[in-house]
Amino acid sequence: MSDKSAEDRAQEVETGPFAGWLLTPKQQTFLELCWSDAAENDRDSSPPASQNSG
């Protein structure tokens, strides 16, 4: 898990990509995971070939 203090988390809520959103800690963690996964996928993957070429 995370070793961030409550103060660090509060600072991230105010300045992070979801600043101003009223999120529970679970929602915040979920969005952070989605955000990091999306960033990794965008960086690592090349444009997909057309899969719907019937």
Secondary structure by P-SEA (a helix, b strand, c coil): cccccaaaaaaaaaccccccccccaaaaaaaaaaaaaaaaaaaccccccccccc
